[in-house]
Amino acid sequence: MEKVSSMLGSVFGASYKAEPAAEVSSIFIYPVKSCRGILVSEAHITSTGFRWDRQWLVINSKGRAYTQRVEPKLALVEVQLPNEAFTEGWEPTDTSYLVLRAPGMNELKVSIKANGKVIDDVSVWEWSGSALDEGAEASEWFSNYLGKPSRLVRFIEGSETRAVDPEYARGYKTMFSDQFPFMLASQGSLNALNEILTETLSINRFRPNILVDGCESYDEDLWTEIKINNLTFYGVKLCSRCKVPTINQENGIAGSEPNETLMKVRSDKALRPSRKQQGKVYFGQNLVCKESLTQGKSKVIKVGDPVYVLKKVSSAADAAA
């Protein structure tokens, strides 16, 4: 074991510990922003995050993004991609579809081949640019479901770029995710939260990309550099939570929890009392992947992969937020 530890240390640096801190227990991809995720056994990493993650977006008549914050019914939209879409090297054919289902709606099939009309002035948070319009049928489907004019659009990977906040991760980019390409949370943190809630919640309230297990609760707050399957991920910012965790992902109804409890135990005041107070609550860690900046070798993580912590801070108060 000493020899193995020494070899791994020489590869990953002096701070590397041979024993994994956790392992990947679940991987989630959310092809359509704010709609339901897909549980996968492995995920391939591109320059913007996991392949297919937040590649589509529902917009209003002015081109502005709809999210669960204002349209909680999006939580009920089930999303399906071909199983082979998550294997390395797969490319869509003329019969490859993104399939959407929702209560009271007929099934919608959208070709995965990018062939829509380019429309301008699409915006999500700080970003605005062009996107591919997925057509009249998809527009009618979402307009009928939400009861207001809507369109489904797709990020144009070849010509559009959406950079993450350079204050936290310069040079990285994403598509339609809120801020960063990846969000990681731990089962231990969810368990600790559920112990003090009156109603047990599922991890789908927090919509992580990577769920890990085997570490202590909120250990992920401290991780600033980790390795998963020889890929380096940087923990760049504690994930501040909006109202989405209060929306029941099974029925689309919002309540007060878990944010009411998180405000007591996971707020700026609770975690970072000596820092500037922003009135935020935190659950999970935002990540970027070093290897997403380069082309070449296969970049994939799988359920069961060990998670090695290379660098960490001593407390949540020392983490970026």
N, C-alpha and C positions, 0 to 999 in steps of 0.2 A: 504493500500500500504506500510506503514511503517513496518508493521509486516512481510509482504512478503519480503520486502527488507532485513529486519533483518535476517530472516530465510535463504535467499539465501546467504547473506553475511557470515553466520556461516558455510555454506556448502562450499562456494568457496573462502573464505578468505576476509580480511578486504577491499582489493582494489576492490572487486566486485561491480558493479553497477547494480541495478535492471533493468534499461532500456536497452534493446538490442541496440547495436551500428549499427547493420545491420541485414539482413537476407539472407539466402542462396537463390539465384535466379536461378542458374543453376549448374549442376554437369556434368563434362565431364570425360570420360574414353577413353584412347587411347590404345587399345589392342596391336597394332603393332606400334612400335616406328616410328615416323615421318609420319605415315599415318593418315587418318582422324579419328576424335574422334567420340564417341557415346554419345549423350545427354541422360541422365538417370534421373529418378525422385528420386532415392535413390542409395546409394553406400555403400558397406560393406568394412570395414577396416580390412586388414590382417597385418602381421608382416612387409610387404614391401610396404604398401600403399593401395590404392583401389584394390579390387580383379579384376584381369584381366588387370590392367593398365601396359602398357609397358612390357607385358609378352613375346611378340614375337619381333623379330628383323630381319631385312634384312642385310645380310653381303656380302662382296665381296669374290673373290677367295682366299684371304689371311685371311679370317675370321674377317676382320675389319668391323665395323658397317657402313652401309649407313644411312645418315640422309638427311633431306631437304637441308642442307648446301651445299652438293655436288650433290644431286639428288632431285631437287625440284619437279620432277614428282611424287614423293611419296605423295605429297599433294593431288593428285587426286585419290588416292586409297581409295575407300570406304570400310569400315569395318562393318561387322554385326555379332553379337552373338545372340543366342536365347534370347528372352525377359526374360525367366525364369532364365537365367544365372545371373541376377542381384538380385535375391531373395535369402533370407537367407537359407543356407543349401543345395542349389541346387548342384547336381553333374552331370557331363556329362554322356550320354549313348553312345552306339555305333553309334547312328544316330544324335549326336550333333556335329554341325560344326561351325567353324570360316569361314565366307563367305567373299570373297574379290572380288571387281569389280573395273575396271579401263577402261578408254577410249580405244576402239579398242581391248579389251581383252574379252575372254570368262570368265564366272564366275569361280572362284576357290573355292573349298570346302576343308577345312583342318579339320580333326578330332580333336575335343577338348580334347579327351582322350590322355594323354601324353604317346605315344608309339613309338616315333622316335628313331633313332640310335644316340648314344652319339658321338659327335665330340668335339675335343679339339682345343685350341688356338683360341677361339672366343674372340673378344675384343671390348669394348666400352669405350672410354676415358681411365681412369686410370686402369680399371678392365680388367682382362683376365681370362678365365676359360673354362669350358666345357658347352655345350648346346645340346639340342635335335634337330637333323636335321629333318625337316618336310617333307623330301622326294623329289624324282625326279620331280614329277608333279609341286610342289610348286617352286622348283628351276628353272624349265623350264619357268614357268609363269613369275616369276620376271626377269629372264634373258632376255626373249623376250621383256618384257615391258620396262626395263631399257636399253636394248641393250648391255649388258655386263654380264659376269658370276656372278650369284647371288644365294644365298640360303636363305631360311626362317628358322630361328631357334627359339627355345623356351627355356626360362630360366628354369633351373632345381631347383625347389624350395627345394627339399629334400636334395640335396648334395652341392649346391653352395650358397655362401653368398657374397653379395656385400655391404660393409659398406659405409655409407655416410662419408663425411669429418669429422673426429673427432674434428677438430678445432671448428666446429659449432654445432655438435650434436653427441656426443659420444654414441655408443651403438645401433644406429639406422641403418636400412638397407633398400635397395631398389632393384629393378630388373634392367631394362634397361633404366630407366629415366636418364636425364642428370646428376642430382646431388642429389636431395632430393625426398622423396616420394610424396609430395604434393606441388602444387603452387596455391596460392590464388591471385585473383585480384578483383577489384571493378568496378561496372558499372560507379560509379562517376569518377573514374580515366580515364576510356575509354571515357566518355563524355567530360571531360576536355581536353583530347588530341585531340579528334575530333573537338573541337571548334577552334583549331589553325592549323588543317590540311586542305588542300584544298580539299582532298577527304576523305569522311567518311569511317572508317575501322570497321570491325566486330571484336569481341573479339577472333574469331578463329585465328587471326594473332598471338596471344600471348599464345594460347594453355594452358589455366589454367585448373586445376582440379576443382577448386571451384570458382564460380563467386558470389559475394555478392552485394547487393544493399541497399541503404538507408543511407549510410555514405557519408561524404564529400570526395572529390577527394584526393587520395593518403593517406587517413587515414590509410590504411593497412600497409604503411611503418612503422608505429609506433608500431604496435601490436606485443608484445613479448609473450603474453599468452592470449589465447581466449578459450571460451567454446562453443561447438556446440553439442546439444543433450547430455549433460553431459560428453562429451569427451573433453579432454584437448589437444589443439594444441599449439605448441610453434613456434613463428615466429623466425627463426634462421638466416635468411640472406636475404637481399634484392635480388631480382632476376635480375641478370645482363643478358642483352639480346644480342644474337648473330645476325646473318643476317636473321634468320627465319622470324621475323616479317615483313621483306621487301618482302616476297614471298606471292603473291596473292594466297590464298588458293582455289580459284575457278578455276584458270587457270594455276597455277604453275609458273607464270612469276614473276621474281624479279624486284624490283625498288629501289629507294633510301629512300622512306618513309615507316614507320614512324621514322626510325633510325636517319635520318638527323635532324628532329625536336627534337627527344629525346636527341640528343647530345647537343642541345641548352638549354633544360629545365630540363633534367633528367640525366645529366652526373655527374661524380665525382665532376667536377668543379662547377656545379650548386648546387648540393645537399650537398657536403661534401668538401667545399673549404679548410678547415684547415687540412683535412686528406690526406694521401698519394694518389696521383693521379694515377689511373690505366687505364684511357682512356675508361671506361665502361659507359654504360647507363643502367638505371634500370626501370623496370615496373613489379610490383607484389612482393609478399613476399613468400619465400620458407618456408614450414612448415614440422614439424614432429608431430606425434600423440603419446602422452604419453602412451595411452592404447595399442598401437601396440606392446609394449614390453611384454605384459602379455597375457595369454590365459584366456578363461572363457567367460564372459558375451558378449552378442551381441554388436557389434560395428557398428553402421550405422548412416549416416547423410542423411537428406532428403531435397529436395527443400521446402522452407518455414520455415526451422528451424531458430530460432533467433540466432544471433551471439553476445555473451557477451564478452566484453574486460575486462580481469582481470588485465593485466599489460601492460604498454606501455612506450616507451621512449618519450622524449619531441620533438624531431625533427629527420629528416632522417639522419642528421649528427651523431646522437647518435646510430643509428641502425647498426647492423653488416652488412657488405657488402663484 
